[in-house]
Amino acid sequence: MAHLKHQKRFTVSVDQADYDALQQLCSTATPPVNLQYVMRLAVRNLLEQHASRQLTFPLERRP
């Protein structure tokens, strides 16, 4: 993953269950990683899939 000089910060709220699952994922990785790294990786993967038209789910908001 490329390291950007000027990163933008934003806030994301998630359900407690999702947060707990993310924390578990981070702590069980070898070596353990932090939540910020996992979220940057997830965003980068989403954008790469979108750019290559390989998204496996729609981005429509559900009511």
PQR file with spaces between the fields and no chain letter, atoms N, CA, C, O and H, PARSE charges and radii, in Angstrom:
ATOM       1  N    MET     1       0.848   -1.169    0.000 -0.4000 1.5000
ATOM       2  CA   MET     1       0.000    0.000    0.000 -0.0000 2.0000
ATOM       3  C    MET     1       0.891    1.228    0.000  0.5500 1.7000
ATOM       4  O    MET     1       1.840    1.324    0.778 -0.5500 1.4000
ATOM       5  N    ALA     2       0.578    2.156   -0.872 -0.4000 1.5000
ATOM       6  CA   ALA     2       1.380    3.372   -0.958 -0.0000 2.0000
ATOM       7  C    ALA     2       1.165    4.245    0.272  0.5500 1.7000
ATOM       8  O    ALA     2       0.045    4.369    0.768 -0.5500 1.4000
ATOM       9  H    ALA     2      -0.193    2.078   -1.504  0.4000 1.0000
ATOM      10  N    HIS     3       2.245    4.845    0.757 -0.4000 1.5000
ATOM      11  CA   HIS     3       2.133    5.756    1.894 -0.0000 2.0000
ATOM      12  C    HIS     3       1.951    7.159    1.339  0.5500 1.7000
ATOM      13  O    HIS     3       2.798    7.653    0.596 -0.5500 1.4000
ATOM      14  H    HIS     3       3.154    4.743    0.354  0.4000 1.0000
ATOM      15  N    LEU     4       0.855    7.794    1.697 -0.4000 1.5000
ATOM      16  CA   LEU     4       0.548    9.115    1.195 -0.0000 2.0000
ATOM      17  C    LEU     4       1.107   10.171    2.125  0.5500 1.7000
ATOM      18  O    LEU     4       1.044   10.033    3.346 -0.5500 1.4000
ATOM      19  H    LEU     4       0.166    7.392    2.301  0.4000 1.0000
ATOM      20  N    LYS     5       1.656   11.234    1.538 -0.4000 1.5000
ATOM      21  CA   LYS     5       2.179   12.332    2.337 -0.0000 2.0000
ATOM      22  C    LYS     5       1.065   13.086    3.029  0.5500 1.7000
ATOM      23  O    LYS     5       1.164   13.408    4.213 -0.5500 1.4000
ATOM      24  H    LYS     5       1.707   11.346    0.546  0.4000 1.0000
ATOM      25  N    HIS     6       0.006   13.368    2.290 -0.4000 1.5000
ATOM      26  CA   HIS     6      -1.103   14.156    2.824 -0.0000 2.0000
ATOM      27  C    HIS     6      -2.328   13.265    2.929  0.5500 1.7000
ATOM      28  O    HIS     6      -3.038   13.053    1.947 -0.5500 1.4000
ATOM      29  H    HIS     6      -0.074   13.106    1.328  0.4000 1.0000
ATOM      30  N    GLN     7      -2.566   12.755    4.096 -0.4000 1.5000
ATOM      31  CA   GLN     7      -3.718   11.896    4.319 -0.0000 2.0000
ATOM      32  C    GLN     7      -4.883   12.723    4.857  0.5500 1.7000
ATOM      33  O    GLN     7      -4.682   13.693    5.588 -0.5500 1.4000
ATOM      34  H    GLN     7      -1.989   12.927    4.894  0.4000 1.0000
ATOM      35  N    LYS     8      -6.090   12.334    4.491 -0.4000 1.5000
ATOM      36  CA   LYS     8      -7.304   12.977    4.985 -0.0000 2.0000
ATOM      37  C    LYS     8      -7.889   12.101    6.078  0.5500 1.7000
ATOM      38  O    LYS     8      -7.890   10.874    5.979 -0.5500 1.4000
ATOM      39  H    LYS     8      -6.253   11.546    3.897  0.4000 1.0000
ATOM      40  N    ARG     9      -8.377   12.739    7.102 -0.4000 1.5000
ATOM      41  CA   ARG     9      -8.975   12.034    8.236 -0.0000 2.0000
ATOM      42  C    ARG     9     -10.486   12.215    8.187  0.5500 1.7000
ATOM      43  O    ARG     9     -10.982   13.300    7.884 -0.5500 1.4000
ATOM      44  H    ARG     9      -8.377   13.736    7.183  0.4000 1.0000
ATOM      45  N    PHE    10     -11.214   11.138    8.488 -0.4000 1.5000
ATOM      46  CA   PHE    10     -12.663   11.223    8.633 -0.0000 2.0000
ATOM      47  C    PHE    10     -13.109   10.196    9.667  0.5500 1.7000
ATOM      48  O    PHE    10     -12.362    9.280   10.010 -0.5500 1.4000
ATOM      49  H    PHE    10     -10.811   10.257    8.734  0.4000 1.0000
ATOM      50  N    THR    11     -14.309   10.357   10.148 -0.4000 1.5000
ATOM      51  CA   THR    11     -14.830    9.498   11.201 -0.0000 2.0000
ATOM      52  C    THR    11     -15.869    8.549   10.630  0.5500 1.7000
ATOM      53  O    THR    11     -16.699    8.934    9.807 -0.5500 1.4000
ATOM      54  H    THR    11     -14.916   11.102    9.869  0.4000 1.0000
ATOM      55  N    VAL    12     -15.810    7.306   11.079 -0.4000 1.5000
ATOM      56  CA   VAL    12     -16.782    6.298   10.680 -0.0000 2.0000
ATOM      57  C    VAL    12     -17.339    5.659   11.941  0.5500 1.7000
ATOM      58  O    VAL    12     -16.586    5.257   12.828 -0.5500 1.4000
ATOM      59  H    VAL    12     -15.136    6.993   11.747  0.4000 1.0000
ATOM      60  N    SER    13     -18.646    5.568   12.017 -0.4000 1.5000
ATOM      61  CA   SER    13     -19.282    4.883   13.139 -0.0000 2.0000
ATOM      62  C    SER    13     -19.724    3.499   12.682  0.5500 1.7000
ATOM      63  O    SER    13     -20.289    3.345   11.599 -0.5500 1.4000
ATOM      64  H    SER    13     -19.258    5.895   11.297  0.4000 1.0000
ATOM      65  N    VAL    14     -19.464    2.501   13.508 -0.4000 1.5000
ATOM      66  CA   VAL    14     -19.859    1.125   13.193 -0.0000 2.0000
ATOM      67  C    VAL    14     -20.596    0.538   14.392  0.5500 1.7000
ATOM      68  O    VAL    14     -20.477    1.026   15.515 -0.5500 1.4000
ATOM      69  H    VAL    14     -19.005    2.626   14.387  0.4000 1.0000
ATOM      70  N    ASP    15     -21.352   -0.507   14.131 -0.4000 1.5000
ATOM      71  CA   ASP    15     -22.018   -1.223   15.216 -0.0000 2.0000
ATOM      72  C    ASP    15     -20.976   -1.800   16.159  0.5500 1.7000
ATOM      73  O    ASP    15     -19.856   -2.099   15.745 -0.5500 1.4000
ATOM      74  H    ASP    15     -21.450   -0.903   13.218  0.4000 1.0000
ATOM      75  N    GLN    16     -21.342   -1.957   17.427 -0.4000 1.5000
ATOM      76  CA   GLN    16     -20.429   -2.504   18.417 -0.0000 2.0000
ATOM      77  C    GLN    16     -19.931   -3.893   18.007  0.5500 1.7000
ATOM      78  O    GLN    16     -18.759   -4.214   18.199 -0.5500 1.4000
ATOM      79  H    GLN    16     -22.252   -1.714   17.763  0.4000 1.0000
ATOM      80  N    ALA    17     -20.815   -4.711   17.447 -0.4000 1.5000
ATOM      81  CA   ALA    17     -20.419   -6.055   17.031 -0.0000 2.0000
ATOM      82  C    ALA    17     -19.359   -6.000   15.930  0.5500 1.7000
ATOM      83  O    ALA    17     -18.413   -6.788   15.937 -0.5500 1.4000
ATOM      84  H    ALA    17     -21.767   -4.451   17.291  0.4000 1.0000
ATOM      85  N    ASP    18     -19.517   -5.066   14.980 -0.4000 1.5000
ATOM      86  CA   ASP    18     -18.528   -4.915   13.913 -0.0000 2.0000
ATOM      87  C    ASP    18     -17.200   -4.424   14.477  0.5500 1.7000
ATOM      88  O    ASP    18     -16.135   -4.892   14.074 -0.5500 1.4000
ATOM      89  H    ASP    18     -20.286   -4.426   14.975  0.4000 1.0000
ATOM      90  N    TYR    19     -17.270   -3.487   15.406 -0.4000 1.5000
ATOM      91  CA   TYR    19     -16.052   -2.972   16.034 -0.0000 2.0000
ATOM      92  C    TYR    19     -15.316   -4.094   16.769  0.5500 1.7000
ATOM      93  O    TYR    19     -14.099   -4.232   16.648 -0.5500 1.4000
ATOM      94  H    TYR    19     -18.135   -3.108   15.734  0.4000 1.0000
ATOM      95  N    ASP    20     -16.058   -4.884   17.520 -0.4000 1.5000
ATOM      96  CA   ASP    20     -15.444   -5.996   18.248 -0.0000 2.0000
ATOM      97  C    ASP    20     -14.802   -6.998   17.294  0.5500 1.7000
ATOM      98  O    ASP    20     -13.709   -7.499   17.555 -0.5500 1.4000
ATOM      99  H    ASP    20     -17.047   -4.772   17.618  0.4000 1.0000
ATOM     100  N    ALA    21     -15.490   -7.288   16.182 -0.4000 1.5000
ATOM     101  CA   ALA    21     -14.945   -8.220   15.194 -0.0000 2.0000
ATOM     102  C    ALA    21     -13.681   -7.657   14.554  0.5500 1.7000
ATOM     103  O    ALA    21     -12.726   -8.398   14.321 -0.5500 1.4000
ATOM     104  H    ALA    21     -16.378   -6.880   15.970  0.4000 1.0000
ATOM     105  N    LEU    22     -13.664   -6.357   14.267 -0.4000 1.5000
ATOM     106  CA   LEU    22     -12.466   -5.730   13.702 -0.0000 2.0000
ATOM     107  C    LEU    22     -11.308   -5.779   14.692  0.5500 1.7000
ATOM     108  O    LEU    22     -10.175   -6.066   14.304 -0.5500 1.4000
ATOM     109  H    LEU    22     -14.440   -5.755   14.456  0.4000 1.0000
ATOM     110  N    GLN    23     -11.577   -5.504   15.955 -0.4000 1.5000
ATOM     111  CA   GLN    23     -10.530   -5.560   16.976 -0.0000 2.0000
ATOM     112  C    GLN    23      -9.977   -6.977   17.089  0.5500 1.7000
ATOM     113  O    GLN    23      -8.769   -7.167   17.233 -0.5500 1.4000
ATOM     114  H    GLN    23     -12.497   -5.271   16.270  0.4000 1.0000
ATOM     115  N    GLN    24     -10.858   -7.966   17.025 -0.4000 1.5000
ATOM     116  CA   GLN    24     -10.429   -9.365   17.079 -0.0000 2.0000
ATOM     117  C    GLN    24      -9.551   -9.702   15.876  0.5500 1.7000
ATOM     118  O    GLN    24      -8.520  -10.361   16.017 -0.5500 1.4000
ATOM     119  H    GLN    24     -11.839   -7.812   16.908  0.4000 1.0000
ATOM     120  N    LEU    25      -9.964   -9.246   14.690 -0.4000 1.5000
ATOM     121  CA   LEU    25      -9.187   -9.464   13.473 -0.0000 2.0000
ATOM     122  C    LEU    25      -7.788   -8.872   13.615  0.5500 1.7000
ATOM     123  O    LEU    25      -6.794   -9.512   13.273 -0.5500 1.4000
ATOM     124  H    LEU    25     -10.801   -8.711   14.575  0.4000 1.0000
ATOM     125  N    CYS    26      -7.726   -7.648   14.120 -0.4000 1.5000
ATOM     126  CA   CYS    26      -6.434   -6.974   14.288 -0.0000 2.0000
ATOM     127  C    CYS    26      -5.537   -7.706   15.272  0.5500 1.7000
ATOM     128  O    CYS    26      -4.344   -7.874   15.023 -0.5500 1.4000
ATOM     129  H    CYS    26      -8.534   -7.128   14.397  0.4000 1.0000
ATOM     130  N    SER    27      -6.097   -8.134   16.369 -0.4000 1.5000
ATOM     131  CA   SER    27      -5.275   -8.751   17.413 -0.0000 2.0000
ATOM     132  C    SER    27      -4.836  -10.159   17.063  0.5500 1.7000
ATOM     133  O    SER    27      -3.831  -10.632   17.594 -0.5500 1.4000
ATOM     134  H    SER    27      -7.067   -7.997   16.571  0.4000 1.0000
ATOM     135  N    THR    28      -5.557  -10.845   16.186 -0.4000 1.5000
ATOM     136  CA   THR    28      -5.180  -12.214   15.841 -0.0000 2.0000
ATOM     137  C    THR    28      -4.328  -12.293   14.573  0.5500 1.7000
ATOM     138  O    THR    28      -3.859  -13.372   14.211 -0.5500 1.4000
ATOM     139  H    THR    28      -6.373  -10.461   15.755  0.4000 1.0000
ATOM     140  N    ALA    29      -4.126  -11.171   13.905 -0.4000 1.5000
ATOM     141  CA   ALA    29      -3.241  -11.160   12.728 -0.0000 2.0000
ATOM     142  C    ALA    29      -1.818  -11.444   13.186  0.5500 1.7000
ATOM     143  O    ALA    29      -1.455  -11.156   14.326 -0.5500 1.4000
ATOM     144  H    ALA    29      -4.507  -10.294   14.199  0.4000 1.0000
ATOM     145  N    THR    30      -1.022  -12.005   12.298 -0.4000 1.5000
ATOM     146  CA   THR    30       0.377  -12.300   12.622 -0.0000 2.0000
ATOM     147  C    THR    30       1.272  -11.499   11.707  0.5500 1.7000
ATOM     148  O    THR    30       1.315  -11.779   10.509 -0.5500 1.4000
ATOM     149  H    THR    30      -1.317  -12.239   11.372  0.4000 1.0000
ATOM     150  N    PRO    31       1.986  -10.520   12.215 -0.5600 1.5000
ATOM     151  CA   PRO    31       1.913   -9.970   13.570  0.2800 2.0000
ATOM     152  C    PRO    31       0.645   -9.143   13.727  0.5500 1.7000
ATOM     153  O    PRO    31       0.034   -8.761   12.729 -0.5500 1.4000
ATOM     154  N    PRO    32       0.236   -8.857   14.972 -0.5600 1.5000
ATOM     155  CA   PRO    32      -0.955   -8.029   15.178  0.2800 2.0000
ATOM     156  C    PRO    32      -0.805   -6.673   14.479  0.5500 1.7000
ATOM     157  O    PRO    32       0.293   -6.124   14.385 -0.5500 1.4000
ATOM     158  N    VAL    33      -1.916   -6.155   14.000 -0.4000 1.5000
ATOM     159  CA   VAL    33      -1.926   -4.861   13.306 -0.0000 2.0000
ATOM     160  C    VAL    33      -2.921   -3.947   14.005  0.5500 1.7000
ATOM     161  O    VAL    33      -3.743   -4.404   14.799 -0.5500 1.4000
ATOM     162  H    VAL    33      -2.808   -6.600   14.077  0.4000 1.0000
ATOM     163  N    ASN    34      -2.844   -2.641   13.703 -0.4000 1.5000
ATOM     164  CA   ASN    34      -3.790   -1.729   14.338 -0.0000 2.0000
ATOM     165  C    ASN    34      -5.021   -1.527   13.452  0.5500 1.7000
ATOM     166  O    ASN    34      -5.017   -1.832   12.260 -0.5500 1.4000
ATOM     167  H    ASN    34      -2.176   -2.270   13.058  0.4000 1.0000
ATOM     168  N    LEU    35      -6.057   -1.007   14.074 -0.4000 1.5000
ATOM     169  CA   LEU    35      -7.328   -0.811   13.390 -0.0000 2.0000
ATOM     170  C    LEU    35      -7.197    0.162   12.221  0.5500 1.7000
ATOM     171  O    LEU    35      -7.842   -0.024   11.189 -0.5500 1.4000
ATOM     172  H    LEU    35      -6.061   -0.759   15.043  0.4000 1.0000
ATOM     173  N    GLN    36      -6.382    1.181   12.368 -0.4000 1.5000
ATOM     174  CA   GLN    36      -6.197    2.152   11.296 -0.0000 2.0000
ATOM     175  C    GLN    36      -5.630    1.484   10.038  0.5500 1.7000
ATOM     176  O    GLN    36      -6.056    1.789    8.924 -0.5500 1.4000
ATOM     177  H    GLN    36      -5.858    1.331   13.206  0.4000 1.0000
ATOM     178  N    TYR    37      -4.679    0.583   10.220 -0.4000 1.5000
ATOM     179  CA   TYR    37      -4.096   -0.125    9.081 -0.0000 2.0000
ATOM     180  C    TYR    37      -5.151   -0.977    8.379  0.5500 1.7000
ATOM     181  O    TYR    37      -5.244   -0.972    7.151 -0.5500 1.4000
ATOM     182  H    TYR    37      -4.333    0.336   11.125  0.4000 1.0000
ATOM     183  N    VAL    38      -5.938   -1.703    9.159 -0.4000 1.5000
ATOM     184  CA   VAL    38      -6.965   -2.570    8.579 -0.0000 2.0000
ATOM     185  C    VAL    38      -7.995   -1.747    7.809  0.5500 1.7000
ATOM     186  O    VAL    38      -8.432   -2.155    6.733 -0.5500 1.4000
ATOM     187  H    VAL    38      -5.861   -1.706   10.156  0.4000 1.0000
ATOM     188  N    MET    39      -8.384   -0.601    8.346 -0.4000 1.5000
ATOM     189  CA   MET    39      -9.372    0.222    7.666 -0.0000 2.0000
ATOM     190  C    MET    39      -8.802    0.843    6.386  0.5500 1.7000
ATOM     191  O    MET    39      -9.499    0.918    5.374 -0.5500 1.4000
ATOM     192  H    MET    39      -8.030   -0.269    9.220  0.4000 1.0000
ATOM     193  N    ARG    40      -7.541    1.289    6.422 -0.4000 1.5000
ATOM     194  CA   ARG    40      -6.922    1.828    5.201 -0.0000 2.0000
ATOM     195  C    ARG    40      -6.829    0.736    4.135  0.5500 1.7000
ATOM     196  O    ARG    40      -7.074    0.995    2.956 -0.5500 1.4000
ATOM     197  H    ARG    40      -6.975    1.229    7.244  0.4000 1.0000
ATOM     198  N    LEU    41      -6.478   -0.477    4.545 -0.4000 1.5000
ATOM     199  CA   LEU    41      -6.396   -1.594    3.617 -0.0000 2.0000
ATOM     200  C    LEU    41      -7.765   -1.912    3.020  0.5500 1.7000
ATOM     201  O    LEU    41      -7.877   -2.160    1.819 -0.5500 1.4000
ATOM     202  H    LEU    41      -6.279   -0.687    5.502  0.4000 1.0000
ATOM     203  N    ALA    42      -8.796   -1.907    3.848 -0.4000 1.5000
ATOM     204  CA   ALA    42     -10.146   -2.185    3.367 -0.0000 2.0000
ATOM     205  C    ALA    42     -10.608   -1.135    2.360  0.5500 1.7000
ATOM     206  O    ALA    42     -11.197   -1.468    1.332 -0.5500 1.4000
ATOM     207  H    ALA    42      -8.705   -1.705    4.823  0.4000 1.0000
ATOM     208  N    VAL    43     -10.339    0.127    2.659 -0.4000 1.5000
ATOM     209  CA   VAL    43     -10.724    1.207    1.737 -0.0000 2.0000
ATOM     210  C    VAL    43      -9.966    1.070    0.423  0.5500 1.7000
ATOM     211  O    VAL    43     -10.559    1.187   -0.650 -0.5500 1.4000
ATOM     212  H    VAL    43      -9.861    0.398    3.494  0.4000 1.0000
ATOM     213  N    ARG    44      -8.662    0.822    0.495 -0.4000 1.5000
ATOM     214  CA   ARG    44      -7.857    0.671   -0.716 -0.0000 2.0000
ATOM     215  C    ARG    44      -8.375   -0.497   -1.565  0.5500 1.7000
ATOM     216  O    ARG    44      -8.483   -0.370   -2.785 -0.5500 1.4000
ATOM     217  H    ARG    44      -8.180    0.726    1.366  0.4000 1.0000
ATOM     218  N    ASN    45      -8.694   -1.629   -0.932 -0.4000 1.5000
ATOM     219  CA   ASN    45      -9.217   -2.792   -1.666 -0.0000 2.0000
ATOM     220  C    ASN    45     -10.552   -2.473   -2.320  0.5500 1.7000
ATOM     221  O    ASN    45     -10.788   -2.866   -3.463 -0.5500 1.4000
ATOM     222  H    ASN    45      -8.606   -1.731    0.058  0.4000 1.0000
ATOM     223  N    LEU    46     -11.431   -1.767   -1.612 -0.4000 1.5000
ATOM     224  CA   LEU    46     -12.718   -1.379   -2.174 -0.0000 2.0000
ATOM     225  C    LEU    46     -12.526   -0.501   -3.404  0.5500 1.7000
ATOM     226  O    LEU    46     -13.166   -0.720   -4.432 -0.5500 1.4000
ATOM     227  H    LEU    46     -11.240   -1.448   -0.684  0.4000 1.0000
ATOM     228  N    LEU    47     -11.646    0.492   -3.301 -0.4000 1.5000
ATOM     229  CA   LEU    47     -11.403    1.396   -4.434 -0.0000 2.0000
ATOM     230  C    LEU    47     -10.768    0.682   -5.614  0.5500 1.7000
ATOM     231  O    LEU    47     -11.094    0.984   -6.763 -0.5500 1.4000
ATOM     232  H    LEU    47     -11.126    0.670   -2.466  0.4000 1.0000
ATOM     233  N    GLU    48      -9.878   -0.248   -5.358 -0.4000 1.5000
ATOM     234  CA   GLU    48      -9.261   -1.016   -6.451 -0.0000 2.0000
ATOM     235  C    GLU    48     -10.284   -1.909   -7.142  0.5500 1.7000
ATOM     236  O    GLU    48     -10.279   -2.031   -8.367 -0.5500 1.4000
ATOM     237  H    GLU    48      -9.613   -0.493   -4.425  0.4000 1.0000
ATOM     238  N    GLN    49     -11.164   -2.535   -6.359 -0.4000 1.5000
ATOM     239  CA   GLN    49     -12.213   -3.368   -6.957 -0.0000 2.0000
ATOM     240  C    GLN    49     -13.170   -2.518   -7.783  0.5500 1.7000
ATOM     241  O    GLN    49     -13.598   -2.928   -8.861 -0.5500 1.4000
ATOM     242  H    GLN    49     -11.168   -2.436   -5.364  0.4000 1.0000
ATOM     243  N    HIS    50     -13.499   -1.350   -7.283 -0.4000 1.5000
ATOM     244  CA   HIS    50     -14.384   -0.448   -8.034 -0.0000 2.0000
ATOM     245  C    HIS    50     -13.714   -0.007   -9.340  0.5500 1.7000
ATOM     246  O    HIS    50     -14.352    0.002  -10.393 -0.5500 1.4000
ATOM     247  H    HIS    50     -13.151   -1.017   -6.407  0.4000 1.0000
ATOM     248  N    ALA    51     -12.450    0.352   -9.273 -0.4000 1.5000
ATOM     249  CA   ALA    51     -11.731    0.824  -10.463 -0.0000 2.0000
ATOM     250  C    ALA    51     -11.646   -0.266  -11.532  0.5500 1.7000
ATOM     251  O    ALA    51     -11.690    0.028  -12.726 -0.5500 1.4000
ATOM     252  H    ALA    51     -11.932    0.344   -8.417  0.4000 1.0000
ATOM     253  N    SER    52     -11.526   -1.506  -11.108 -0.4000 1.5000
ATOM     254  CA   SER    52     -11.405   -2.605  -12.077 -0.0000 2.0000
ATOM     255  C    SER    52     -12.757   -3.261  -12.368  0.5500 1.7000
ATOM     256  O    SER    52     -12.827   -4.310  -13.008 -0.5500 1.4000
ATOM     257  H    SER    52     -11.490   -1.745  -10.138  0.4000 1.0000
ATOM     258  N    ARG    53     -13.821   -2.627  -11.891 -0.4000 1.5000
ATOM     259  CA   ARG    53     -15.191   -3.117  -12.101 -0.0000 2.0000
ATOM     260  C    ARG    53     -15.369   -4.548  -11.603  0.5500 1.7000
ATOM     261  O    ARG    53     -16.034   -5.360  -12.247 -0.5500 1.4000
ATOM     262  H    ARG    53     -13.764   -1.774  -11.372  0.4000 1.0000
ATOM     263  N    GLN    54     -14.777   -4.846  -10.465 -0.4000 1.5000
ATOM     264  CA   GLN    54     -14.881   -6.188   -9.895 -0.0000 2.0000
ATOM     265  C    GLN    54     -15.576   -6.196   -8.534  0.5500 1.7000
ATOM     266  O    GLN    54     -15.422   -7.145   -7.765 -0.5500 1.4000
ATOM     267  H    GLN    54     -14.236   -4.187   -9.942  0.4000 1.0000
ATOM     268  N    LEU    55     -16.335   -5.150   -8.237 -0.4000 1.5000
ATOM     269  CA   LEU    55     -17.081   -5.146   -6.981 -0.0000 2.0000
ATOM     270  C    LEU    55     -18.094   -6.283   -6.995  0.5500 1.7000
ATOM     271  O    LEU    55     -18.779   -6.504   -7.994 -0.5500 1.4000
ATOM     272  H    LEU    55     -16.460   -4.380   -8.862  0.4000 1.0000
ATOM     273  N    THR    56     -18.181   -6.993   -5.894 -0.4000 1.5000
ATOM     274  CA   THR    56     -19.104   -8.125   -5.832 -0.0000 2.0000
ATOM     275  C    THR    56     -20.409   -7.762   -5.137  0.5500 1.7000
ATOM     276  O    THR    56     -21.239   -8.632   -4.871 -0.5500 1.4000
ATOM     277  H    THR    56     -17.625   -6.814   -5.082  0.4000 1.0000
ATOM     278  N    PHE    57     -20.590   -6.477   -4.844 -0.4000 1.5000
ATOM     279  CA   PHE    57     -21.829   -6.027   -4.202 -0.0000 2.0000
ATOM     280  C    PHE    57     -22.161   -4.627   -4.695  0.5500 1.7000
ATOM     281  O    PHE    57     -21.263   -3.869   -5.062 -0.5500 1.4000
ATOM     282  H    PHE    57     -19.916   -5.771   -5.060  0.4000 1.0000
ATOM     283  N    PRO    58     -23.456   -4.275   -4.706 -0.5600 1.5000
ATOM     284  CA   PRO    58     -23.843   -2.926   -5.134  0.2800 2.0000
ATOM     285  C    PRO    58     -23.552   -1.898   -4.038  0.5500 1.7000
ATOM     286  O    PRO    58     -23.524   -2.241   -2.856 -0.5500 1.4000
ATOM     287  N    LEU    59     -23.341   -0.665   -4.422 -0.4000 1.5000
ATOM     288  CA   LEU    59     -23.092    0.402   -3.477 -0.0000 2.0000
ATOM     289  C    LEU    59     -24.338    1.239   -3.186  0.5500 1.7000
ATOM     290  O    LEU    59     -24.231    2.394   -2.772 -0.5500 1.4000
ATOM     291  H    LEU    59     -23.364   -0.386   -5.382  0.4000 1.0000
ATOM     292  N    GLU    60     -25.509    0.658   -3.401 -0.4000 1.5000
ATOM     293  CA   GLU    60     -26.743    1.386   -3.157 -0.0000 2.0000
ATOM     294  C    GLU    60     -27.057    1.403   -1.667  0.5500 1.7000
ATOM     295  O    GLU    60     -26.859    0.410   -0.968 -0.5500 1.4000
ATOM     296  H    GLU    60     -25.596   -0.280   -3.737  0.4000 1.0000
ATOM     297  N    ARG    61     -27.546    2.539   -1.192 -0.4000 1.5000
ATOM     298  CA   ARG    61     -27.977    2.635    0.207 -0.0000 2.0000
ATOM     299  C    ARG    61     -29.294    1.923    0.374  0.5500 1.7000
ATOM     300  O    ARG    61     -30.181    1.992   -0.478 -0.5500 1.4000
ATOM     301  H    ARG    61     -27.707    3.346   -1.760  0.4000 1.0000
ATOM     302  N    ARG    62     -29.398    1.250    1.473 -0.4000 1.5000
ATOM     303  CA   ARG    62     -30.657    0.553    1.781 -0.0000 2.0000
ATOM     304  C    ARG    62     -31.434    1.358    2.799  0.5500 1.7000
ATOM     305  O    ARG    62     -30.848    1.914    3.727 -0.5500 1.4000
ATOM     306  H    ARG    62     -28.678    1.194    2.164  0.4000 1.0000
ATOM     307  N    PRO    63     -32.760    1.430    2.637 -0.5600 1.5000
ATOM     308  CA   PRO    63     -33.581    2.205    3.589  0.2800 2.0000
ATOM     309  C    PRO    63     -33.588    1.592    4.970  0.5500 1.7000
ATOM     310  O    PRO    63     -34.229    2.123    5.878 -0.5500 1.4000
